[in-house]
Amino acid sequence: MNIGKGGKLFIVLAGFFICNAILAEFIGVKIFSLEQTLGLPQASFTFFGESNLGFNLTAGVVLWPVVFVMTDVINEYYGKKGVQRLSFLTVFLILYAFLMVFLAIHLSPNSWWQHESGMIGEGPGLSDMDLAFRKIFGQGLWIIIGSLVAFLIGQIVDVYVFQKIKNITGESKVWLRATGSTLVSQFIDSFVVLMIAFYIGSDWPLSRVLAIGLVNYIYKFIMAVGLTPVIYAAHYLIDRYLGDALAQQLKNEARLTV
């Protein structure tokens, strides 16, 4: 079956999009210090009465900027419908992945694996591997709901803002529609996930939710701006692969799907 360059490109972009989204959900259980990772002094912000705030982020934020860059690239060449269908498919696959993990958590562990298993060259294993497995993969229901709702809302907003800016600027100012749509969608994403997962799900005070959401957004803002050259590089490589005629055809068709 010959699906052409446009079809092959969509499969590759969709694969990276879905893979990054699912990975971000699962590695997001880890909280890391951005300052320590980069060897920088610990930051200390005070927002909404919450003090000593630093860039203590979920590991998922490493991948989410890539997802939103991919969103803008797919939006450019395949339009609003392409992104929306892919977003709903991604949510379905994330739910499927969580269901499979839930089933795996409830499998009875083998005795030697549970008490003696260890990584090669890492010394003795943990005293209870099954407990570690449950703690790492058994994310709370409210966190799962919050992240999925935030993802869907973020995608819808990203697509809408992207197309609105493109209708005004035309083919020029790629940086404005790509970075601008990401900044708006990430602002909403940063607070929605915390409101659902921790304000509703864990009774966090609103001040803490707003403060941590703002710190997260500062990081995402910096990343969105910093990744702007990556978007231009992606456009260059895609146009080279497709050829000018096919690339322009896909862009024109993408605008008609709005």
C-alpha atoms as an extended CHARMM CRD file, in Angstrom:
* protein
*
       258  EXT
         1         1  MET       CA              0.0000000000        0.0000000000        0.0000000000  PROA      1               0.0000000000
         2         2  ASN       CA              1.4670000000        3.3210000000       -1.0940000000  PROA      2               0.0000000000
         3         3  ILE       CA              0.2560000000        6.1020000000        1.1930000000  PROA      3               0.0000000000
         4         4  GLY       CA              2.5640000000        8.7660000000       -0.1810000000  PROA      4               0.0000000000
         5         5  LYS       CA              4.9450000000       11.1210000000        1.5680000000  PROA      5               0.0000000000
         6         6  GLY       CA              2.1530000000       13.0550000000        3.2600000000  PROA      6               0.0000000000
         7         7  GLY       CA              0.7070000000        9.8950000000        4.8150000000  PROA      7               0.0000000000
         8         8  LYS       CA              4.1070000000        8.6130000000        5.9000000000  PROA      8               0.0000000000
         9         9  LEU       CA              4.9260000000       11.9530000000        7.5120000000  PROA      9               0.0000000000
        10        10  PHE       CA              1.6590000000       11.9580000000        9.4540000000  PROA      10              0.0000000000
        11        11  ILE       CA              2.3540000000        8.4450000000       10.7730000000  PROA      11              0.0000000000
        12        12  VAL       CA              5.8110000000        9.4910000000       11.9960000000  PROA      12              0.0000000000
        13        13  LEU       CA              4.5360000000       12.7060000000       13.5980000000  PROA      13              0.0000000000
        14        14  ALA       CA              1.5910000000       10.8930000000       15.1720000000  PROA      14              0.0000000000
        15        15  GLY       CA              3.8850000000        8.1970000000       16.5280000000  PROA      15              0.0000000000
        16        16  PHE       CA              6.1770000000       10.7120000000       18.2380000000  PROA      16              0.0000000000
        17        17  PHE       CA              3.1660000000       12.6720000000       19.5030000000  PROA      17              0.0000000000
        18        18  ILE       CA              1.4550000000        9.6610000000       21.0970000000  PROA      18              0.0000000000
        19        19  CYS       CA              4.6980000000        8.1620000000       22.4340000000  PROA      19              0.0000000000
        20        20  ASN       CA              5.7220000000       11.4060000000       24.1520000000  PROA      20              0.0000000000
        21        21  ALA       CA              2.2620000000       11.9370000000       25.6240000000  PROA      21              0.0000000000
        22        22  ILE       CA              2.0960000000        8.4360000000       27.1330000000  PROA      22              0.0000000000
        23        23  LEU       CA              5.6590000000        8.6020000000       28.4320000000  PROA      23              0.0000000000
        24        24  ALA       CA              4.9930000000       11.9970000000       30.0080000000  PROA      24              0.0000000000
        25        25  GLU       CA              2.0360000000       10.5440000000       31.9060000000  PROA      25              0.0000000000
        26        26  PHE       CA              4.0730000000        7.7020000000       33.3800000000  PROA      26              0.0000000000
        27        27  ILE       CA              7.3250000000        9.4870000000       34.2010000000  PROA      27              0.0000000000
        28        28  GLY       CA              5.3480000000       12.3790000000       35.6720000000  PROA      28              0.0000000000
        29        29  VAL       CA              5.2010000000       10.5290000000       38.9960000000  PROA      29              0.0000000000
        30        30  LYS       CA              8.8130000000       11.5980000000       39.6430000000  PROA      30              0.0000000000
        31        31  ILE       CA              9.4410000000       15.0680000000       41.0830000000  PROA      31              0.0000000000
        32        32  PHE       CA             12.8580000000       16.5180000000       40.2840000000  PROA      32              0.0000000000
        33        33  SER       CA             14.7500000000       19.6880000000       41.1140000000  PROA      33              0.0000000000
        34        34  LEU       CA             15.5830000000       21.6380000000       37.9760000000  PROA      34              0.0000000000
        35        35  GLU       CA             18.1850000000       23.7320000000       39.7780000000  PROA      35              0.0000000000
        36        36  GLN       CA             20.0670000000       20.7450000000       41.1860000000  PROA      36              0.0000000000
        37        37  THR       CA             19.8920000000       18.9680000000       37.8320000000  PROA      37              0.0000000000
        38        38  LEU       CA             21.5200000000       21.9770000000       36.1570000000  PROA      38              0.0000000000
        39        39  GLY       CA             23.9370000000       22.6010000000       39.0420000000  PROA      39              0.0000000000
        40        40  LEU       CA             22.3600000000       25.9630000000       39.8710000000  PROA      40              0.0000000000
        41        41  PRO       CA             21.5460000000       27.5410000000       43.2490000000  PROA      41              0.0000000000
        42        42  GLN       CA             18.0990000000       26.7060000000       44.5820000000  PROA      42              0.0000000000
        43        43  ALA       CA             15.4890000000       29.2800000000       43.5360000000  PROA      43              0.0000000000
        44        44  SER       CA             13.1670000000       30.7450000000       46.1630000000  PROA      44              0.0000000000
        45        45  PHE       CA              9.9580000000       32.3900000000       44.9810000000  PROA      45              0.0000000000
        46        46  THR       CA              6.9870000000       33.6590000000       46.9490000000  PROA      46              0.0000000000
        47        47  PHE       CA              3.6350000000       33.6820000000       45.1700000000  PROA      47              0.0000000000
        48        48  PHE       CA              0.1630000000       34.0300000000       46.6890000000  PROA      48              0.0000000000
        49        49  GLY       CA              1.6250000000       33.8060000000       50.1940000000  PROA      49              0.0000000000
        50        50  GLU       CA              3.4300000000       30.5200000000       49.4860000000  PROA      50              0.0000000000
        51        51  SER       CA              7.1700000000       30.9040000000       50.1430000000  PROA      51              0.0000000000
        52        52  ASN       CA             10.3400000000       28.9400000000       49.3040000000  PROA      52              0.0000000000
        53        53  LEU       CA              9.0210000000       27.8650000000       45.9260000000  PROA      53              0.0000000000
        54        54  GLY       CA             11.5640000000       26.5090000000       43.4710000000  PROA      54              0.0000000000
        55        55  PHE       CA             11.5260000000       24.6570000000       40.1820000000  PROA      55              0.0000000000
        56        56  ASN       CA             10.4980000000       21.3150000000       41.6650000000  PROA      56              0.0000000000
        57        57  LEU       CA              8.7300000000       19.8310000000       38.6690000000  PROA      57              0.0000000000
        58        58  THR       CA              7.2770000000       16.5390000000       37.5320000000  PROA      58              0.0000000000
        59        59  ALA       CA              9.5130000000       14.6820000000       35.1050000000  PROA      59              0.0000000000
        60        60  GLY       CA              6.6530000000       14.8370000000       32.6220000000  PROA      60              0.0000000000
        61        61  VAL       CA              7.3790000000       18.5070000000       31.8960000000  PROA      61              0.0000000000
        62        62  VAL       CA             10.5250000000       17.3760000000       30.0850000000  PROA      62              0.0000000000
        63        63  LEU       CA              8.3450000000       15.8060000000       27.3870000000  PROA      63              0.0000000000
        64        64  TRP       CA              5.1810000000       17.9280000000       27.3370000000  PROA      64              0.0000000000
        65        65  PRO       CA              6.8380000000       20.8420000000       25.4950000000  PROA      65              0.0000000000
        66        66  VAL       CA              7.7160000000       18.3600000000       22.7430000000  PROA      66              0.0000000000
        67        67  VAL       CA              4.0600000000       17.2990000000       22.5650000000  PROA      67              0.0000000000
        68        68  PHE       CA              2.9210000000       20.8750000000       22.0730000000  PROA      68              0.0000000000
        69        69  VAL       CA              5.5950000000       21.5420000000       19.4480000000  PROA      69              0.0000000000
        70        70  MET       CA              4.3840000000       18.4360000000       17.6380000000  PROA      70              0.0000000000
        71        71  THR       CA              0.8250000000       19.7670000000       17.9560000000  PROA      71              0.0000000000
        72        72  ASP       CA              1.7730000000       22.9650000000       16.1460000000  PROA      72              0.0000000000
        73        73  VAL       CA              3.6700000000       21.1250000000       13.4130000000  PROA      73              0.0000000000
        74        74  ILE       CA              0.7580000000       18.7420000000       12.8060000000  PROA      74              0.0000000000
        75        75  ASN       CA             -1.6430000000       21.6920000000       12.8960000000  PROA      75              0.0000000000
        76        76  GLU       CA              0.4100000000       23.4420000000       10.2030000000  PROA      76              0.0000000000
        77        77  TYR       CA              0.3370000000       20.5460000000        7.7480000000  PROA      77              0.0000000000
        78        78  TYR       CA             -2.8170000000       18.5890000000        8.6700000000  PROA      78              0.0000000000
        79        79  GLY       CA             -5.1160000000       21.1720000000       10.2100000000  PROA      79              0.0000000000
        80        80  LYS       CA             -7.5180000000       21.3370000000       13.1110000000  PROA      80              0.0000000000
        81        81  LYS       CA             -9.2240000000       18.0070000000       12.4240000000  PROA      81              0.0000000000
        82        82  GLY       CA             -5.9150000000       16.1680000000       12.2140000000  PROA      82              0.0000000000
        83        83  VAL       CA             -4.8470000000       17.4290000000       15.6550000000  PROA      83              0.0000000000
        84        84  GLN       CA             -8.2400000000       16.8270000000       17.2570000000  PROA      84              0.0000000000
        85        85  ARG       CA             -8.5140000000       13.2470000000       16.0150000000  PROA      85              0.0000000000
        86        86  LEU       CA             -4.9840000000       12.5380000000       17.1430000000  PROA      86              0.0000000000
        87        87  SER       CA             -5.6510000000       14.1100000000       20.5500000000  PROA      87              0.0000000000
        88        88  PHE       CA             -8.7350000000       11.9730000000       21.1820000000  PROA      88              0.0000000000
        89        89  LEU       CA             -6.8540000000        8.8690000000       20.0360000000  PROA      89              0.0000000000
        90        90  THR       CA             -4.0220000000        9.7480000000       22.4260000000  PROA      90              0.0000000000
        91        91  VAL       CA             -6.4170000000       10.1120000000       25.3690000000  PROA      91              0.0000000000
        92        92  PHE       CA             -7.9410000000        6.7300000000       24.5380000000  PROA      92              0.0000000000
        93        93  LEU       CA             -4.4980000000        5.0990000000       24.3670000000  PROA      93              0.0000000000
        94        94  ILE       CA             -3.4110000000        6.7260000000       27.6460000000  PROA      94              0.0000000000
        95        95  LEU       CA             -6.5390000000        5.3710000000       29.3390000000  PROA      95              0.0000000000
        96        96  TYR       CA             -5.8320000000        1.9650000000       27.8290000000  PROA      96              0.0000000000
        97        97  ALA       CA             -2.2410000000        2.1210000000       29.1100000000  PROA      97              0.0000000000
        98        98  PHE       CA             -3.4120000000        3.0340000000       32.6200000000  PROA      98              0.0000000000
        99        99  LEU       CA             -5.9270000000        0.1660000000       32.5470000000  PROA      99              0.0000000000
       100       100  MET       CA             -3.1990000000       -2.3150000000       31.6070000000  PROA      100             0.0000000000
       101       101  VAL       CA             -0.9600000000       -0.9610000000       34.3800000000  PROA      101             0.0000000000
       102       102  PHE       CA             -3.8620000000       -1.2230000000       36.8410000000  PROA      102             0.0000000000
       103       103  LEU       CA             -4.2750000000       -4.8830000000       35.9020000000  PROA      103             0.0000000000
       104       104  ALA       CA             -0.5100000000       -5.4670000000       36.2020000000  PROA      104             0.0000000000
       105       105  ILE       CA             -0.5080000000       -3.9140000000       39.6830000000  PROA      105             0.0000000000
       106       106  HSD       CA             -3.0520000000       -6.4570000000       40.8580000000  PROA      106             0.0000000000
       107       107  LEU       CA             -1.1510000000       -9.4910000000       39.5690000000  PROA      107             0.0000000000
       108       108  SER       CA              0.2600000000      -11.6150000000       42.3900000000  PROA      108             0.0000000000
       109       109  PRO       CA              4.0590000000      -11.1470000000       42.5270000000  PROA      109             0.0000000000
       110       110  ASN       CA              6.5370000000      -13.9880000000       42.2550000000  PROA      110             0.0000000000
       111       111  SER       CA              8.2730000000      -14.4690000000       45.6160000000  PROA      111             0.0000000000
       112       112  TRP       CA             11.9220000000      -14.2660000000       44.4580000000  PROA      112             0.0000000000
       113       113  TRP       CA             11.2230000000      -11.2300000000       42.2570000000  PROA      113             0.0000000000
       114       114  GLN       CA              9.4290000000       -9.4330000000       45.0650000000  PROA      114             0.0000000000
       115       115  HSD       CA             12.1990000000       -9.8330000000       47.6420000000  PROA      115             0.0000000000
       116       116  GLU       CA             15.4330000000      -10.5370000000       45.7790000000  PROA      116             0.0000000000
       117       117  SER       CA             15.2700000000       -8.8650000000       42.3860000000  PROA      117             0.0000000000
       118       118  GLY       CA             17.8330000000       -6.1670000000       41.6710000000  PROA      118             0.0000000000
       119       119  MET       CA             19.3100000000       -4.4140000000       38.6680000000  PROA      119             0.0000000000
       120       120  ILE       CA             22.4810000000       -5.9500000000       37.2800000000  PROA      120             0.0000000000
       121       121  GLY       CA             25.4440000000       -4.1720000000       38.8380000000  PROA      121             0.0000000000
       122       122  GLU       CA             23.2030000000       -2.2260000000       41.2400000000  PROA      122             0.0000000000
       123       123  GLY       CA             23.7350000000       -4.3570000000       44.3150000000  PROA      123             0.0000000000
       124       124  PRO       CA             20.9580000000       -6.1090000000       46.2870000000  PROA      124             0.0000000000
       125       125  GLY       CA             17.3230000000       -5.7090000000       45.2900000000  PROA      125             0.0000000000
       126       126  LEU       CA             14.6170000000       -3.8400000000       47.1720000000  PROA      126             0.0000000000
       127       127  SER       CA             12.9810000000       -5.4950000000       50.1370000000  PROA      127             0.0000000000
       128       128  ASP       CA              9.5640000000       -5.2780000000       48.4630000000  PROA      128             0.0000000000
       129       129  MET       CA              9.6410000000       -4.8540000000       44.6860000000  PROA      129             0.0000000000
       130       130  ASP       CA              5.8730000000       -5.2130000000       44.3830000000  PROA      130             0.0000000000
       131       131  LEU       CA              5.3270000000       -2.2940000000       46.7440000000  PROA      131             0.0000000000
       132       132  ALA       CA              7.7860000000       -0.1880000000       44.7170000000  PROA      132             0.0000000000
       133       133  PHE       CA              5.9740000000       -1.1750000000       41.5070000000  PROA      133             0.0000000000
       134       134  ARG       CA              2.6370000000       -0.1160000000       42.9990000000  PROA      134             0.0000000000
       135       135  LYS       CA              4.0240000000        3.1940000000       44.2810000000  PROA      135             0.0000000000
       136       136  ILE       CA              5.6200000000        4.1240000000       40.9580000000  PROA      136             0.0000000000
       137       137  PHE       CA              2.8430000000        3.0780000000       38.5910000000  PROA      137             0.0000000000
       138       138  GLY       CA             -0.2110000000        3.4020000000       40.8480000000  PROA      138             0.0000000000
       139       139  GLN       CA             -0.9390000000        7.0810000000       40.2660000000  PROA      139             0.0000000000
       140       140  GLY       CA             -4.0270000000        8.4780000000       41.9500000000  PROA      140             0.0000000000
       141       141  LEU       CA             -7.3100000000        8.6420000000       40.0370000000  PROA      141             0.0000000000
       142       142  TRP       CA             -7.5850000000       12.4170000000       40.4130000000  PROA      142             0.0000000000
       143       143  ILE       CA             -4.0840000000       12.9170000000       38.9760000000  PROA      143             0.0000000000
       144       144  ILE       CA             -4.9820000000       10.7930000000       35.9510000000  PROA      144             0.0000000000
       145       145  ILE       CA             -8.2750000000       12.6510000000       35.4320000000  PROA      145             0.0000000000
       146       146  GLY       CA             -6.6010000000       16.0410000000       35.9100000000  PROA      146             0.0000000000
       147       147  SER       CA             -3.8030000000       15.3480000000       33.4620000000  PROA      147             0.0000000000
       148       148  LEU       CA             -6.1410000000       14.0010000000       30.7750000000  PROA      148             0.0000000000
       149       149  VAL       CA             -8.6430000000       16.8550000000       31.0830000000  PROA      149             0.0000000000
       150       150  ALA       CA             -5.8140000000       19.3990000000       31.0440000000  PROA      150             0.0000000000
       151       151  PHE       CA             -4.3010000000       17.7070000000       27.9930000000  PROA      151             0.0000000000
       152       152  LEU       CA             -7.5660000000       17.7960000000       26.0320000000  PROA      152             0.0000000000
       153       153  ILE       CA             -8.3740000000       21.3950000000       26.9530000000  PROA      153             0.0000000000
       154       154  GLY       CA             -4.8010000000       22.4310000000       26.1840000000  PROA      154             0.0000000000
       155       155  GLN       CA             -4.9530000000       20.7810000000       22.7730000000  PROA      155             0.0000000000
       156       156  ILE       CA             -8.2780000000       22.3700000000       21.8760000000  PROA      156             0.0000000000
       157       157  VAL       CA             -7.0730000000       25.8150000000       22.9350000000  PROA      157             0.0000000000
       158       158  ASP       CA             -3.7250000000       25.3660000000       21.1620000000  PROA      158             0.0000000000
       159       159  VAL       CA             -5.4100000000       24.4790000000       17.8740000000  PROA      159             0.0000000000
       160       160  TYR       CA             -7.9100000000       27.3540000000       18.1320000000  PROA      160             0.0000000000
       161       161  VAL       CA             -5.3110000000       30.0290000000       18.9330000000  PROA      161             0.0000000000
       162       162  PHE       CA             -2.8980000000       28.6680000000       16.3010000000  PROA      162             0.0000000000
       163       163  GLN       CA             -5.4840000000       28.8680000000       13.5170000000  PROA      163             0.0000000000
       164       164  LYS       CA             -6.7430000000       32.2910000000       14.6150000000  PROA      164             0.0000000000
       165       165  ILE       CA             -3.2330000000       33.7380000000       14.4470000000  PROA      165             0.0000000000
       166       166  LYS       CA             -2.5570000000       32.0090000000       11.1250000000  PROA      166             0.0000000000
       167       167  ASN       CA             -5.7330000000       33.4860000000        9.6300000000  PROA      167             0.0000000000
       168       168  ILE       CA             -4.4090000000       36.9310000000       10.5230000000  PROA      168             0.0000000000
       169       169  THR       CA             -0.7390000000       36.5150000000        9.5720000000  PROA      169             0.0000000000
       170       170  GLY       CA             -1.0420000000       34.0250000000        6.7060000000  PROA      170             0.0000000000
       171       171  GLU       CA              2.0100000000       31.8650000000        6.0300000000  PROA      171             0.0000000000
       172       172  SER       CA              4.4170000000       34.3290000000        7.6550000000  PROA      172             0.0000000000
       173       173  LYS       CA              5.3380000000       34.6000000000       11.3410000000  PROA      173             0.0000000000
       174       174  VAL       CA              5.4990000000       30.8890000000       12.1270000000  PROA      174             0.0000000000
       175       175  TRP       CA              7.0450000000       31.7740000000       15.4940000000  PROA      175             0.0000000000
       176       176  LEU       CA              4.0410000000       33.8840000000       16.4850000000  PROA      176             0.0000000000
       177       177  ARG       CA              1.3470000000       31.2580000000       15.9060000000  PROA      177             0.0000000000
       178       178  ALA       CA              3.4310000000       28.3370000000       17.1740000000  PROA      178             0.0000000000
       179       179  THR       CA              4.8820000000       29.9570000000       20.2830000000  PROA      179             0.0000000000
       180       180  GLY       CA              1.8140000000       32.1040000000       20.9620000000  PROA      180             0.0000000000
       181       181  SER       CA             -0.6170000000       29.1820000000       20.8560000000  PROA      181             0.0000000000
       182       182  THR       CA              1.6660000000       27.1040000000       23.0890000000  PROA      182             0.0000000000
       183       183  LEU       CA              1.9980000000       29.8810000000       25.6620000000  PROA      183             0.0000000000
       184       184  VAL       CA             -1.7810000000       30.2750000000       25.9150000000  PROA      184             0.0000000000
       185       185  SER       CA             -2.5470000000       26.5400000000       26.0220000000  PROA      185             0.0000000000
       186       186  GLN       CA              0.2380000000       25.7980000000       28.5040000000  PROA      186             0.0000000000
       187       187  PHE       CA             -1.0290000000       28.5370000000       30.8240000000  PROA      187             0.0000000000
       188       188  ILE       CA             -4.4030000000       26.8140000000       30.9780000000  PROA      188             0.0000000000
       189       189  ASP       CA             -2.8450000000       23.3400000000       31.1950000000  PROA      189             0.0000000000
       190       190  SER       CA             -0.6330000000       24.3500000000       34.1280000000  PROA      190             0.0000000000
       191       191  PHE       CA             -3.5690000000       25.2970000000       36.3290000000  PROA      191             0.0000000000
       192       192  VAL       CA             -6.2780000000       22.8630000000       35.1890000000  PROA      192             0.0000000000
       193       193  VAL       CA             -4.2760000000       19.7630000000       36.1160000000  PROA      193             0.0000000000
       194       194  LEU       CA             -3.4810000000       21.1210000000       39.5800000000  PROA      194             0.0000000000
       195       195  MET       CA             -7.0410000000       22.3200000000       40.2140000000  PROA      195             0.0000000000
       196       196  ILE       CA             -8.4790000000       18.8860000000       39.4500000000  PROA      196             0.0000000000
       197       197  ALA       CA             -5.7350000000       16.6790000000       40.8950000000  PROA      197             0.0000000000
       198       198  PHE       CA             -4.9690000000       18.5960000000       44.0800000000  PROA      198             0.0000000000
       199       199  TYR       CA             -7.5480000000       21.3240000000       44.7670000000  PROA      199             0.0000000000
       200       200  ILE       CA            -10.5210000000       19.0230000000       44.1070000000  PROA      200             0.0000000000
       201       201  GLY       CA             -8.8180000000       15.6630000000       44.6460000000  PROA      201             0.0000000000
       202       202  SER       CA             -6.5740000000       16.4150000000       47.6350000000  PROA      202             0.0000000000
       203       203  ASP       CA             -8.0300000000       19.5560000000       49.2770000000  PROA      203             0.0000000000
       204       204  TRP       CA             -4.9520000000       21.6940000000       48.6800000000  PROA      204             0.0000000000
       205       205  PRO       CA             -5.4770000000       25.3880000000       49.5220000000  PROA      205             0.0000000000
       206       206  LEU       CA             -6.1150000000       27.5130000000       46.4400000000  PROA      206             0.0000000000
       207       207  SER       CA             -3.0520000000       29.6570000000       47.1770000000  PROA      207             0.0000000000
       208       208  ARG       CA             -0.7480000000       26.6360000000       46.9260000000  PROA      208             0.0000000000
       209       209  VAL       CA             -2.3540000000       25.4740000000       43.6780000000  PROA      209             0.0000000000
       210       210  LEU       CA             -1.9860000000       28.9380000000       42.1230000000  PROA      210             0.0000000000
       211       211  ALA       CA              1.5880000000       29.3440000000       43.3670000000  PROA      211             0.0000000000
       212       212  ILE       CA              2.8180000000       25.9840000000       42.0800000000  PROA      212             0.0000000000
       213       213  GLY       CA              0.8840000000       26.4480000000       38.8430000000  PROA      213             0.0000000000
       214       214  LEU       CA              2.6260000000       29.7830000000       38.2900000000  PROA      214             0.0000000000
       215       215  VAL       CA              6.0740000000       28.2710000000       38.8910000000  PROA      215             0.0000000000
       216       216  ASN       CA              5.2550000000       25.4870000000       36.4330000000  PROA      216             0.0000000000
       217       217  TYR       CA              4.0940000000       28.0100000000       33.8640000000  PROA      217             0.0000000000
       218       218  ILE       CA              7.2880000000       30.0620000000       34.1990000000  PROA      218             0.0000000000
       219       219  TYR       CA              9.2430000000       26.9470000000       33.2470000000  PROA      219             0.0000000000
       220       220  LYS       CA              6.8850000000       26.1540000000       30.3680000000  PROA      220             0.0000000000
       221       221  PHE       CA              7.0450000000       29.7690000000       29.1510000000  PROA      221             0.0000000000
       222       222  ILE       CA             10.8330000000       29.6310000000       29.0100000000  PROA      222             0.0000000000
       223       223  MET       CA             10.7490000000       26.2650000000       27.2410000000  PROA      223             0.0000000000
       224       224  ALA       CA              8.1490000000       27.4040000000       24.6980000000  PROA      224             0.0000000000
       225       225  VAL       CA             10.2320000000       30.4340000000       23.7400000000  PROA      225             0.0000000000
       226       226  GLY       CA             13.4440000000       28.4170000000       23.7520000000  PROA      226             0.0000000000
       227       227  LEU       CA             11.9860000000       25.7780000000       21.4410000000  PROA      227             0.0000000000
       228       228  THR       CA             10.9870000000       28.2980000000       18.7780000000  PROA      228             0.0000000000
       229       229  PRO       CA             14.0880000000       27.5320000000       16.6630000000  PROA      229             0.0000000000
       230       230  VAL       CA             13.1640000000       23.8380000000       16.8310000000  PROA      230             0.0000000000
       231       231  ILE       CA              9.8450000000       24.6300000000       15.1510000000  PROA      231             0.0000000000
       232       232  TYR       CA             11.6280000000       26.4060000000       12.2910000000  PROA      232             0.0000000000
       233       233  ALA       CA             14.0420000000       23.4900000000       11.9770000000  PROA      233             0.0000000000
       234       234  ALA       CA             11.1110000000       21.0490000000       11.8470000000  PROA      234             0.0000000000
       235       235  HSD       CA              9.4230000000       23.1040000000        9.1220000000  PROA      235             0.0000000000
       236       236  TYR       CA             12.6490000000       23.2070000000        7.1250000000  PROA      236             0.0000000000
       237       237  LEU       CA             13.2000000000       19.4500000000        7.3300000000  PROA      237             0.0000000000
       238       238  ILE       CA              9.5670000000       18.6450000000        6.5350000000  PROA      238             0.0000000000
       239       239  ASP       CA              9.5190000000       20.9870000000        3.5310000000  PROA      239             0.0000000000
       240       240  ARG       CA             12.7430000000       19.4210000000        2.3000000000  PROA      240             0.0000000000
       241       241  TYR       CA             11.2360000000       15.9390000000        2.6440000000  PROA      241             0.0000000000
       242       242  LEU       CA              7.8910000000       16.7540000000        1.0520000000  PROA      242             0.0000000000
       243       243  GLY       CA              9.0870000000       19.1760000000       -1.5850000000  PROA      243             0.0000000000
       244       244  ASP       CA              7.7520000000       22.7190000000       -1.9160000000  PROA      244             0.0000000000
       245       245  ALA       CA              4.6950000000       21.7770000000       -3.9880000000  PROA      245             0.0000000000
       246       246  LEU       CA              3.4100000000       19.0160000000       -1.6920000000  PROA      246             0.0000000000
       247       247  ALA       CA              4.2490000000       20.9820000000        1.4560000000  PROA      247             0.0000000000
       248       248  GLN       CA              2.2410000000       23.9640000000        0.2230000000  PROA      248             0.0000000000
       249       249  GLN       CA             -0.6190000000       21.7050000000       -0.8450000000  PROA      249             0.0000000000
       250       250  LEU       CA             -0.8460000000       20.1760000000        2.6350000000  PROA      250             0.0000000000
       251       251  LYS       CA             -0.7580000000       23.6170000000        4.2620000000  PROA      251             0.0000000000
       252       252  ASN       CA             -3.5510000000       24.8540000000        2.0000000000  PROA      252             0.0000000000
       253       253  GLU       CA             -5.6580000000       21.7820000000        2.7150000000  PROA      253             0.0000000000
       254       254  ALA       CA             -4.9770000000       22.1950000000        6.4460000000  PROA      254             0.0000000000
       255       255  ARG       CA             -6.4490000000       25.7060000000        6.3690000000  PROA      255             0.0000000000
       256       256  LEU       CA             -9.5880000000       24.3810000000        4.6620000000  PROA      256             0.0000000000
       257       257  THR       CA            -10.1900000000       21.8860000000        7.4780000000  PROA      257             0.0000000000
       258       258  VAL       CA            -10.6520000000       24.6540000000       10.0570000000  PROA      258             0.0000000000
